[in-house]
Every structure is written in C-alpha cells, then in structure tokens.
Amino acid sequence: MKPNALYEGLVRPLLFSLDPETAHHLALRVLRVASRLPFALAAFHRFRPPEKPKTLFGLTFPNPIGLAAGFDKNGVAIPAWAALGFGFVEIGTVTAKAQPGNPRPRIFRYPEQEALINRLGFNNDGAEIVAARLRKLRENGRWPQIPVGINIGKSKITPIENAADDYLHSFRLLHEFADYIVLNVSSPNTPGLRSLQEHDALEQLLRAIRDENQTTRKPILLKIAPDVSLSDLDQIIATCEANEIAGIIATNTTLDHSAIPASLDQAGGLSGRPLREKSTELIRAITARSRLPVIASGGIVDAASAREKLEAGAQLLQVYTGYIYRGPGLLREIAENL
Ligand SMILES: Cc1cc2nc3c(=O)[nH]c(=O)nc-3n(C[C@H](O)[C@H](O)[C@H](O)COP(=O)(O)O)c2cc1C
C-alpha cells in the first residue's frame, strides 16, 4: 500500500472519527513513543522525501519542507519528525509560564475546505519544562540531524506592555537548544498579541531581543499575520531590518473566515487551503520590498501550492493543516514535484 493510500484510506478516517484535539493528542502520543524506538523511527524512513539540501541562516536544511509551529508545541516528538522526513521542525509556541489555553472545544475541522479553525490560546508546558525536555533529548544522544526552530510567544497573564520581558525570559531559557528562534506576534488567540506588530511595540520587542542576542547570535525570525495591511507591512519590514531580524515567517492563521459557511463558523484562526492565496500575496509583497528571507506557511496542501510559495520568493516551506489532511505522504509529493 502506498503511504498516501494508507493514511487517507485508514489512518485519517480513524483520526477524523475522533474530536480534533483528541486525534491530535493521539497522533502526538504515538510519535512521542516512536521517538524512543529506533525500529519505529527506521519504519518512518519510507516517508522521507529525496534530499534537496538548502542553506539559509548558516544552517543546512536537508529539504525545504518543515513542520510549522503549533503541532508539537512542547517538543515531545522531535526525533519522529526528523525520521518522517521533515527538513526542519519548529516547536512551540512556548510561553514564559505554563498555561492551559482556552476551554475546549478549540479546534474545528472543515474537510470540504481542507481547513481548520483553532483557538487553542498557546496551551503549553512553559519555557522551563520545555528547556529541561530538550536538554534531556540532547544528553540522551537523540537530538536529530535537522535544524530545530523554537517559536516563543507571550504568556496570557503578562500585560502587553511587559511583553518584551516575557519573550526575553523564554529566549534566555531556550536559545541554547534552538537553531533559530521565532518571535510569534501573530496568533489571534492571545488577546492583544497582534498589537505587537504595531510599530512602537514591535520596535521595543525586537530591540530587547537584539540586545540579548549580541552574544548568542541566533537567527531571529518574526512570524506575522496574513491580515496586516501593506502600510503595516512596510513598517514591519523596516523595523525588522533595523533590528537584525534574519527572516520572516509568512504567515500565521487568518481572521478572514469568508471561506467558511456562516452557520459552521467558529472564533479563532483559519488555516489550510482557504489561507493559501492571502498568504502567498503577503510573501510577494515582502519579497518585492525586501531581501529578508521568507519562510512560507499558510495553505501548503499539495505540490502546486508549495511551488507557488517558492515562485513568490519564499526560501523554505512549512506545513501544518495540509499534513493533517494529506498525511506523511505529503512531503514526498511536494519534494518530488518542486
Ligand atoms: C491547531 C493549530 C495550532 C497552531 N498553533 C500555533 C502556535 O502555537 N504558534 C504558531 O506560531 N502558529 C501556530 N499555528 C499556525 C501554524 O503554524 C501555521 O502558521 C498556520 O496554520 C498556517 O499554515 P497551514 O495553512 O499549513 O496550517 C497553529 C495552527 C493550527 C492549525
């Protein structure tokens, strides 16, 4: 049986018979256990795409397709992601303090649209516990060969005017494990977070991280929303360039739910196929204005949407919702058709 047929014929129907978050935890638990079992990791190698090495930020990526933030928020299954053939993995969003996130249900599937809406609200173990987990992984010799990015965000209880301190706390605890760090200022599910994309707040945050990073010298990326206006974008790019930001991740989920029938709509961020165009347009706008490298995230669900992102000027790709719908065969399908 081909990997895609196995997933779409058997695994996906099983997972989709469960509530989305239960399915997510089940899948993650399997991958977490597999991460400790060499024979399981070896079995995953059948999904690996051909090597297409790419160098960016001084890092070598075995292929350009990464796992987007939010799938493995706590970094529990990193060896499994590498074995499945991802060219890189981004864990997080991690916040300074552990937090439960919003009440359930908080993830919703839209199979007809190949989309999801989520309002998780940064449920995660907190920077300290994640750092301890990553240290153990490294000490046990199970650290993978692929670049690992760590995406950080603001704890819900921290007032927005103290956001920089919250990010700094996580940065200090986590930077030693990260090949790159992402400042997430674009999730729609933490009240006020997106206001950090506005000029003064962004300048304050980026400067604080830049100063802290003088000795650590990690590539720092900014993850932005697809809903920013072009004048916002001009300011964001200028602030990034003035503060040694290494690249932009475009984009996070959208608040534009026009693709979803009103009767089925839910509060939260929309991802998957309906986000594709909006996200690609923002990539085009960034690459027309700046030489900052872009990592594309948003609606990559097949080879055509992946190619579209590269043609728009993106250097690397990330998948999330597409992986839920298409499964581990998606990486090969994309890599073989780039
Ligand atoms: C359930 C879910 C949780 C997510 N959690 C995070 C997160 O914690 N941090 C983040 O930066 N992005 C998060 N995202 C956004 C994804 O990383 C990605 O940017 C977005 O879904 C668009 O890509 P896609 O269309 O391939 O899903 C999440 C997305 C989903 C669907």
PDBQT file of the ligand as one rigid body, heavy atoms in Angstrom, charges set to zero:
ROOT
HETATM    1  C1  LIG A 401      -4.180  23.705  15.676  1.00  0.00    +0.000 C 
HETATM    2  C2  LIG A 401      -3.166  24.751  15.306  1.00  0.00    +0.000 A 
HETATM    3  C3  LIG A 401      -2.300  25.268  16.276  1.00  0.00    +0.000 A 
HETATM    4  C4  LIG A 401      -1.360  26.231  15.943  1.00  0.00    +0.000 A 
HETATM    5  N1  LIG A 401      -0.517  26.709  16.917  1.00  0.00    +0.000 NA
HETATM    6  C5  LIG A 401       0.428  27.627  16.576  1.00  0.00    +0.000 A 
HETATM    7  C6  LIG A 401       1.349  28.090  17.542  1.00  0.00    +0.000 A 
HETATM    8  O1  LIG A 401       1.343  27.687  18.699  1.00  0.00    +0.000 OA
HETATM    9  N2  LIG A 401       2.265  29.021  17.152  1.00  0.00    +0.000 N 
HETATM   10  C7  LIG A 401       2.326  29.493  15.866  1.00  0.00    +0.000 A 
HETATM   11  O2  LIG A 401       3.184  30.320  15.569  1.00  0.00    +0.000 OA
HETATM   12  N3  LIG A 401       1.480  29.047  14.927  1.00  0.00    +0.000 NA
HETATM   13  C8  LIG A 401       0.541  28.125  15.254  1.00  0.00    +0.000 A 
HETATM   14  N4  LIG A 401      -0.314  27.671  14.296  1.00  0.00    +0.000 N 
HETATM   15  C9  LIG A 401      -0.211  28.220  12.922  1.00  0.00    +0.000 C 
HETATM   16  C10 LIG A 401       0.605  27.309  12.025  1.00  0.00    +0.000 C 
HETATM   17  O3  LIG A 401       1.934  27.225  12.450  1.00  0.00    +0.000 OA
HETATM   18  C11 LIG A 401       0.595  27.853  10.577  1.00  0.00    +0.000 C 
HETATM   19  O4  LIG A 401       1.312  29.063  10.541  1.00  0.00    +0.000 OA
HETATM   20  C12 LIG A 401      -0.817  28.103  10.053  1.00  0.00    +0.000 C 
HETATM   21  O5  LIG A 401      -1.684  27.059  10.431  1.00  0.00    +0.000 OA
HETATM   22  C13 LIG A 401      -0.829  28.223   8.524  1.00  0.00    +0.000 C 
HETATM   23  O6  LIG A 401      -0.312  27.079   7.911  1.00  0.00    +0.000 OA
HETATM   24  P1  LIG A 401      -1.243  25.877   7.341  1.00  0.00    +0.000 P 
HETATM   25  O7  LIG A 401      -2.275  26.502   6.441  1.00  0.00    +0.000 OA
HETATM   26  O8  LIG A 401      -0.271  24.974   6.650  1.00  0.00    +0.000 OA
HETATM   27  O9  LIG A 401      -1.864  25.243   8.520  1.00  0.00    +0.000 OA
HETATM   28  C14 LIG A 401      -1.265  26.707  14.606  1.00  0.00    +0.000 A 
HETATM   29  C15 LIG A 401      -2.135  26.179  13.635  1.00  0.00    +0.000 A 
HETATM   30  C16 LIG A 401      -3.065  25.218  13.961  1.00  0.00    +0.000 A 
HETATM   31  C17 LIG A 401      -3.979  24.682  12.883  1.00  0.00    +0.000 C 
ENDROOT
TORSDOF 0
